[in-house]
């Protein structure tokens, strides 16, 4: 058939069934939007780091990286430059600091370099003048950061760095036009000499990018390793990207799991929306068959139909998803911002667009096949009859048994996984979901059969109409119940697991924080884990403050170990609670604390221990600035820091890092409340201090805020999935009801009142949603148990397992209530159909 | 008289045009047990007349007396009750609930009167047997043939034992033979049950089974003049 004829057919049908076509489009668009939004937000964080790394390093292939915040001697730069195989070098100083302007502040990374960095040819600095950077005696702020702080070119801002406050002028404000996506990152730029002065790190650099001579990469790397001498790390130029990928992996994996659940919901929504059009398509098929079209002719017409709808709906869905990803699913760096300069740039990858687009079209195409197969199985005249349904097939019982078997098998697999192989929890979740979808038609059938028996004892037309209508459109009823079921399943499982995880992280944070009365640390949100060092000069000031009983030095840092940016905690010796008791996975707590106190022992998190094949008592070398040998005192969870954690005592840390700097001070009070003590210490430090004094409660609150930001995506996915599912259910049911207006008119002609019809519609919706949501909630409880295990094994975070009953009931009630509310309007309008409609052709 | 229509008028106002005289001063009576066939081309006002008798719309003037009561200005609730108990409808298309059985669909009106489904089924069984549907009563309507579905529709229309049956092109979807079967059945049932039947149709066979045949033209009742006598098919005993 020619394209012109196909278009003519399509236009004719759309005019006749515009409302149904629109509903189908909305359903598919919602599914596509959900999928697209999750994909975009999921990939934006890693894309942000990848852009930053690639854009900065340009042609550099290797780098020399300091293992501590103190950096390394910049005289090494000349040595490296003159080493065999090395073509060009560019030093960079990286410092974590807090920028303050008035009452606003932001945690940022200061990236400092000179003209050599610009000459590396990185795309981000390509628009920047090398000479202008060298001349500056000020800092450069990206435009979004300047706006957030409310400052402009020429203003003065305060940098809180290394425990000091320094006033600096804003030398320039750069936009995306100057520095590309780097403008979205939490960074400030400065000339390296000026930055060294600001950070108190004169003559030090953090890393050195190296461009090898052509074909001399191996020689250059050998040169770097010789110079590093085991005190510095030699890595590829995009080393940070790999570190970030490792750190973000648990987040990505858990989000991917939840995104796949939401993708399944999205696909079901789209598929279900197409089922709305089944009857219309059957009559089109019949019309074509009567007109002499063969199988392939009909396929051509229907595929064109599905293609147009799929494309239109996918485009609308992607546009909607784009808005969702901007306003609802904003990429949140969360806890990752503690260790990486990750921004909130939104990255739309071609894969995300293609996946969303493909899903919309696939749903439209697949849903078209059902009426096609049905129509070609039945005689031509039956296809013309709008009420005709497929007669119960003789092998219907066989199909039921098949799905029953699949359902039971899925349950069995998930139970085995839960009990015996928790590390394969993802398989269990998929099996559970498959089991639910397989059993749903069987459960719906049995329930309707029971209701059918029950209604015979009732003297009302409401139950027969409701049950009869549900039995009439079985496949559509199953599809709607499946959407409700999957949405409630996903929401219950995700939200329960999220709460369990959050609860455990809160408990870990409490155990880490509640070891003293006050914490004093470098200011800045990104210093949540107390990893930013400062000179210990404040100890004497605080120690002489009235009511301060003791001040102890706490040290901590982020250390790159293999592919992991590990959190190293170094509590003071002889302090209480050096190891949070609930987090010990292997080893004896008291023995481990004694060992830690003695020195030369370390507590290692599980994933790190597994990766290095370490057991309690084993020895290992910690590649800190000074490599030190430690023995494993105990194995713990990772305290919510996914790359892993290590605990040593503060003295061992000082030796290994070769610095007396501290990263926090633990203050014990005597006869004073925490808040009063906090005020006293703040007074002692003075108004211009760059140190923050926090009570335990405040510190815990900050921890919680960070972990909540990191886990917020899970709640967003669960919420959006519920919202989308609810809207789609409402649209599908509304469409289903609307299509029945003619039949309702006939019922009214037979004397059935509007009120009775309305009640029948509400009963029908209630039954369908009740069955779907209840099954979803029950399965969701099982899913939550599996996800708890999955999160535990994937993230290495501590997880508390709970039943999640409240979340299940909440999700069930929410979907049921909102979807019913949405159906109210089309139901009410459909029930008001004029009796005259029964006479219309 | 079961149905007595007196000087019934219904005009439609078309925006920017002349009023359409859908029913124009029509007077008509149908006695109990009588079958009246009403012919007319499309747009002649047949369906409007049926709607007026069904209390779906109110006339501009005139009266529709059914069993001695004027039903032309009933409230919605009264109209629903009237359609439930006093009048039955058989239409060309039958939008039944596909998920219910034949007997369930046929019993819907009875259940609407307050009977339990079980009792309604008991009441319907003899009628379905009379209509030759006894063996198909528990089958879903989606598995029935078109002729069988039309018989279910007739059973439903007669389920509350109404005095008046209105049929709008009941043979429109059936072939000649099945159409004649349905007409003959209507004829027999209306005599057996003493029901007045007003049959709106294009089918020339209807005149042969009707007690009287009338025609509507431009909203006015006129004498029915068949072009040619219909050739009736020979019915085989079932």
Interface residues (C-beta under 8 A of the other chain):
Chain A: X381 X385 X386 X387 X388 X389 X390 X391 X392 X455 X456 X457 X458 X459 X460 X461 X464 X465 X467 X468 X469 X470 X471 X472 X473 X474 X742 X743 X746 X747 X748 X749 X750 X751 X752 X753 X754 X756 X834 X835 X836 X838 X839 X841
Chain B: X47 X50 X51 X54 X56 X57 X76 X77 X80 X81 X82 X83 X84 X85 X89 X91 X92 X94 X95 X96 X97 X98 X99 X100 X104 X105 X108 X109 X111 X112 X114 X115 X116 X117 X118 X119 X121 X140 X141 X142 X143 X146 X156 X157 X160 X168
